[in-house]
Amino acid sequence: MSTKKPTTASGGDSAGEAPGADAGGFSAEERAAMQERAAELRAEGRKGAKKADGMQAVLDRIAQMAPADRALAERVHLTVVTAAPQLSPKTWYGMPAYANEDGKIVVFFQDAGKFNYRYSTLGFQEAAHLDDGDLWPVSYALRTWSPTVEKRVRELVTAAIS
């Protein structure tokens, strides 16, 4: 059993953080790899450049967040881009978001500090395929990051793009 505590919206350590990561966020190596990927996408041409610009905008927005929100946003970002690499990162109303090939937002992250909420939000838009009968959730309060939360976010994103 791990003695690490999960990241919380009010601060704390992150469960499952990468070696060298600061405050449960990305390590310097992870940040460098994302910067390299953005440069690769720009080199691929106009479509790649647009995706790279969107990625950079998302990373810049995450960097502006308060430390606890940033740690959650970085984990959400990493989970979304690995679970659904076909989604394009971009900002949407100043929030990190991920769009399908038609440019429609599928999933977004709203940090707690944006509207002074006590929790961050992982939300899904109409383009997400989460329909379940006549009633289903499209927004989830997110206060801590743990392996259980990561698994659930991955499941939701995978279902949203199916």
Backbone torsions as a table, in degrees:
resi	resn	phi	psi	omega
1	MET	NA	132.4	-177.9
2	SER	-75.3	143.9	177.5
3	THR	-94.2	-3.3	179.3
4	LYS	-72.5	146.2	176.6
5	LYS	-97.6	148.3	177.4
6	PRO	-69.0	157.6	174.3
7	THR	-67.9	138.7	177.2
8	THR	-122.0	160.3	177.9
9	ALA	-64.2	-20.8	178.9
10	SER	-97.8	7.3	177.9
11	GLY	112.9	175.9	178.4
12	GLY	123.4	-177.8	-178.6
13	ASP	-89.0	161.4	-179.9
14	SER	-106.1	131.1	172.4
15	ALA	-75.6	136.7	176.2
16	GLY	74.4	24.2	-178.6
17	GLU	-73.2	152.8	-179.6
18	ALA	-71.0	146.8	176.2
19	PRO	-57.1	134.6	179.8
20	GLY	83.7	-0.4	-178.6
21	ALA	-74.6	146.1	178.3
22	ASP	-100.5	130.4	177.4
23	ALA	48.7	38.2	177.6
24	GLY	80.2	5.7	-178.7
25	GLY	-96.9	-158.2	-179.0
26	PHE	-75.8	144.9	173.0
27	SER	-76.5	167.4	177.6
28	ALA	-60.0	-36.5	179.8
29	GLU	-66.8	-40.5	178.6
30	GLU	-65.5	-42.1	178.2
31	ARG	-62.4	-42.6	179.4
32	ALA	-62.8	-40.6	179.1
33	ALA	-64.0	-39.2	178.7
34	MET	-67.4	-38.0	177.4
35	GLN	-64.2	-41.0	178.3
36	GLU	-63.3	-41.7	179.5
37	ARG	-64.0	-39.9	177.7
38	ALA	-61.4	-41.6	177.9
39	ALA	-64.5	-39.1	177.7
40	GLU	-61.7	-43.5	-179.5
41	LEU	-64.3	-39.6	177.2
42	ARG	-61.4	-38.3	-178.9
43	ALA	-69.2	-20.9	-179.2
44	GLU	-74.4	-10.4	179.6
45	GLY	117.9	-166.3	-172.6
46	ARG	-58.6	-48.4	-179.3
47	LYS	-64.7	-42.0	177.6
48	GLY	-64.7	-38.8	179.3
49	ALA	-64.4	-40.7	179.3
50	LYS	-63.3	-43.4	178.9
51	LYS	-65.9	-40.4	178.8
52	ALA	-64.2	-42.1	178.1
53	ASP	-62.7	-40.4	177.1
54	GLY	-63.8	-42.8	177.9
55	MET	-60.2	-44.7	-179.0
56	GLN	-65.3	-39.2	178.5
57	ALA	-62.6	-41.1	178.3
58	VAL	-64.8	-47.3	-179.8
59	LEU	-62.8	-38.6	177.6
60	ASP	-64.3	-42.6	179.6
61	ARG	-64.6	-42.4	178.1
62	ILE	-61.4	-41.4	-179.4
63	ALA	-62.3	-25.8	-178.9
64	GLN	-80.7	-12.2	-175.4
65	MET	-74.6	158.6	173.1
66	ALA	-60.8	152.7	-174.2
67	PRO	-51.3	-45.3	-178.5
68	ALA	-66.6	-42.9	177.2
69	ASP	-64.8	-40.7	-179.5
70	ARG	-61.3	-42.5	179.8
71	ALA	-61.3	-42.7	177.4
72	LEU	-66.8	-45.2	-178.5
73	ALA	-61.6	-40.2	179.1
74	GLU	-63.4	-40.3	179.1
75	ARG	-68.8	-41.1	176.5
76	VAL	-61.8	-46.9	-179.3
77	HIS	-56.9	-50.1	-179.2
78	LEU	-60.7	-40.9	179.8
79	THR	-66.3	-44.1	-179.1
80	VAL	-65.7	-47.4	-175.9
81	VAL	-69.9	-24.4	175.8
82	THR	-85.2	-35.1	179.9
83	ALA	-77.6	-28.7	-175.6
84	ALA	-140.8	69.4	-177.6
85	PRO	-63.4	-16.8	179.0
86	GLN	-76.1	-14.6	176.6
87	LEU	-78.9	144.2	-179.2
88	SER	-100.8	121.9	176.8
89	PRO	-67.9	142.0	175.4
90	LYS	-163.7	165.2	173.9
91	THR	-93.7	148.6	-177.7
92	TRP	-140.4	113.4	-174.1
93	TYR	53.5	35.9	178.6
94	GLY	78.0	11.9	-179.6
95	MET	-115.2	147.8	172.6
96	PRO	-62.1	130.9	-178.3
97	ALA	-145.0	166.2	-175.6
98	TYR	-138.0	122.2	-172.7
99	ALA	-108.8	153.3	176.1
100	ASN	-80.8	-176.6	-176.7
101	GLU	-64.6	-19.0	177.0
102	ASP	-87.4	0.5	-179.8
103	GLY	83.9	5.2	-179.8
104	LYS	-87.1	135.3	-179.9
105	ILE	-66.3	131.7	176.5
106	VAL	-102.9	-47.8	-176.1
107	VAL	-140.9	148.6	178.2
108	PHE	-144.9	161.4	177.3
109	PHE	-121.6	124.4	176.6
110	GLN	-111.5	114.7	-178.8
111	ASP	-72.3	150.9	-177.6
112	ALA	-58.2	-35.2	-177.2
113	GLY	-71.0	-18.8	-176.4
114	LYS	-58.5	-44.5	179.8
115	PHE	-124.2	22.0	-179.7
116	ASN	55.9	43.8	175.3
117	TYR	-86.0	164.2	178.6
118	ARG	-87.5	-0.4	178.4
119	TYR	-148.4	155.5	172.1
120	SER	-84.4	166.3	-177.4
121	THR	-129.6	133.8	168.8
122	LEU	-104.5	116.6	-175.1
123	GLY	-122.0	155.8	179.3
124	PHE	-125.4	140.6	-179.9
125	GLN	-99.0	-179.9	-176.5
126	GLU	-56.5	-31.1	-179.5
127	ALA	-69.3	-14.4	177.4
128	ALA	-75.5	138.2	-178.0
129	HIS	-97.2	66.9	-178.9
130	LEU	-107.4	7.8	-177.0
131	ASP	-51.5	134.6	179.1
132	ASP	-147.3	83.9	-178.5
133	GLY	76.4	-140.5	-177.2
134	ASP	-95.0	-6.9	-176.3
135	LEU	-150.0	128.1	177.5
136	TRP	-153.3	153.2	179.5
137	PRO	-76.9	145.6	176.1
138	VAL	-125.3	3.1	-178.7
139	SER	-145.8	139.8	-177.5
140	TYR	-131.7	129.6	174.2
141	ALA	-72.0	137.7	-177.2
142	LEU	-131.2	112.9	-178.6
143	ARG	-113.5	-29.8	-179.2
144	THR	-136.8	159.9	175.9
145	TRP	-116.1	130.2	179.3
146	SER	-148.6	169.4	176.5
147	PRO	-58.0	-34.3	178.1
148	THR	-66.4	-44.0	178.4
149	VAL	-64.3	-44.2	179.5
150	GLU	-58.6	-43.4	179.5
151	LYS	-61.6	-44.3	-178.6
152	ARG	-66.8	-42.0	178.0
153	VAL	-62.1	-44.5	178.6
154	ARG	-59.4	-44.0	178.2
155	GLU	-61.4	-44.7	-179.2
156	LEU	-64.2	-44.1	-179.6
157	VAL	-65.4	-42.7	178.8
158	THR	-61.7	-42.5	177.6
159	ALA	-66.4	-37.8	-177.4
160	ALA	-63.6	-28.9	-178.0
161	ILE	-99.4	-0.7	-177.8
162	SER	-76.7	NA	NA
